[in-house]
Amino acid sequence: MKRRTGFSLLEVTIAVFILGLSVTGLLNLIRLGHLRYAALDAGWRERQVVATLHRQFRRAVASGGLASLTLPVNLTDQGLVRVATWTWAPYPPEAVFVQARLFEDRNRNGRPEATEMLPPQVWVFCARSGR
C-alpha cells in the first residue's frame, strides 16, 4: 500500500490559477472604486470653483467694481480648474450679464486647450445703485 503525500502538480496549478483570477478581480474592483471616487472629487472641486467665482462676481457687481476685478490664477488648492476668459455686459437698467469660460488644466501648462474646456458659466446679477 502506497501512501500519498502532498498535492499533485495539476491540483497546485488549478489552485494558483483560481487564486490569480480572484486577486485580479479584487484589484479591478479597487481600481474601479478609485476611479469613481476621483470623478466625484473632481466634480466637487469644479462646483467649489463655480461657487467661488459666483460670489466674487456678485460682490464686484454689488460694489460697482466689476471693471477693475482681478481673478486669482488658481481657484483651487491643486490649481486644476482655472479661468480662461470672462466677459461682462451691462443690460439697462440694472442687470449685468457675466460669462466665465473655465478650463481644467490637466497637463499644468497654464493655457486652455480644446480638450480641457468646461461648459461656460453665465450669471445675471442686479446692480443695486440705490445703496
C-alpha positions in Angstrom: 0.0 0.0 0.0 1.4 3.3 -1.1 0.7 6.4 0.9 0.0 9.6 -1.0 1.5 12.8 0.4 1.0 16.3 -0.8 -0.8 17.6 -3.8 -0.2 16.8 -7.4 1.1 19.4 -9.9 -2.3 19.6 -11.6 -4.0 20.4 -8.3 -1.5 23.1 -7.4 -1.7 24.7 -10.9 -5.5 24.9 -10.7 -5.4 26.4 -7.2 -2.9 29.0 -8.3 -5.0 29.8 -11.3 -8.2 30.3 -9.3 -6.3 32.5 -6.8 -4.9 34.6 -9.6 -8.4 35.1 -11.0 -9.7 36.1 -7.6 -6.9 38.6 -6.9 -7.3 40.1 -10.4 -11.0 40.6 -9.8 -10.4 42.2 -6.4 -7.7 44.6 -7.8 -10.1 45.6 -10.6 -12.7 46.4 -8.1 -10.3 48.6 -6.1 -9.3 50.4 -9.3 -12.9 51.0 -10.3 -13.7 52.4 -6.9 -10.7 54.7 -7.0 -11.8 56.0 -10.5 -15.3 56.6 -9.3 -14.1 58.4 -6.2 -11.7 60.6 -8.3 -14.6 61.5 -10.6 -16.8 62.5 -7.6 -13.9 64.5 -6.1 -13.3 66.4 -9.4 -17.0 67.2 -9.6 -16.9 68.7 -6.1 -13.8 70.7 -6.9 -15.4 72.1 -10.1 -18.6 73.1 -8.2 -16.5 74.8 -5.5 -14.7 76.9 -8.1 -18.0 77.9 -9.7 -19.4 78.9 -6.3 -16.3 80.9 -5.5 -16.5 82.7 -8.9 -20.2 83.4 -8.4 -19.5 85.0 -5.0 -16.7 87.2 -6.4 -18.7 88.4 -9.4 -21.7 89.1 -7.2 -19.6 91.2 -4.8 -18.0 93.1 -7.6 -21.3 93.9 -9.3 -22.8 95.0 -5.9 -19.9 97.2 -5.2 -19.6 98.6 -8.7 -16.1 97.4 -9.2 -16.6 94.8 -11.9 -14.4 96.7 -14.4 -11.4 96.5 -12.1 -11.9 92.9 -10.8 -8.9 90.7 -11.0 -9.4 87.0 -10.5 -6.8 84.7 -8.9 -4.9 82.5 -11.3 -5.6 79.3 -9.3 -9.0 78.9 -7.8 -8.4 75.6 -6.1 -5.6 74.2 -3.9 -4.4 71.9 -6.6 -4.7 74.6 -9.3 -6.5 72.3 -11.8 -9.5 74.5 -12.6 -8.7 77.9 -14.0 -10.5 80.8 -15.7 -9.7 81.1 -19.4 -11.6 84.3 -20.1 -14.5 86.2 -18.6 -16.7 88.9 -20.0 -19.4 91.1 -18.7 -22.1 93.2 -20.4 -24.5 95.7 -18.7 -28.1 95.5 -19.6 -30.2 98.6 -18.8 -31.5 99.5 -16.3 -29.6 97.5 -13.6 -28.8 94.0 -14.9 -25.3 92.8 -15.6 -24.5 89.6 -17.5 -21.3 87.8 -16.7 -19.9 84.9 -18.6 -16.8 82.9 -17.4 -15.0 80.3 -19.5 -13.3 77.7 -17.3 -10.8 75.0 -18.2 -9.3 72.1 -16.2 -5.6 72.4 -16.6 -4.8 68.6 -16.6 -1.3 69.0 -18.2 -0.5 72.0 -16.0 0.8 74.2 -18.8 -1.5 77.2 -17.8 -3.1 77.5 -21.3 -6.6 76.5 -22.2 -6.8 73.7 -24.8 -9.9 72.4 -26.6 -9.9 69.1 -24.7 -9.7 70.9 -21.3 -12.6 73.3 -21.7 -15.5 73.1 -19.3 -19.0 74.3 -20.1 -19.3 78.1 -19.9 -20.9 79.7 -16.8 -23.4 82.6 -17.3 -24.8 84.6 -14.5 -27.2 87.6 -14.3 -26.7 90.0 -11.4 -28.7 93.0 -10.4 -26.6 96.1 -9.8 -28.3 97.9 -6.9 -27.5 101.5 -7.3 -29.8 102.7 -4.5 -27.4 101.8 -1.7 
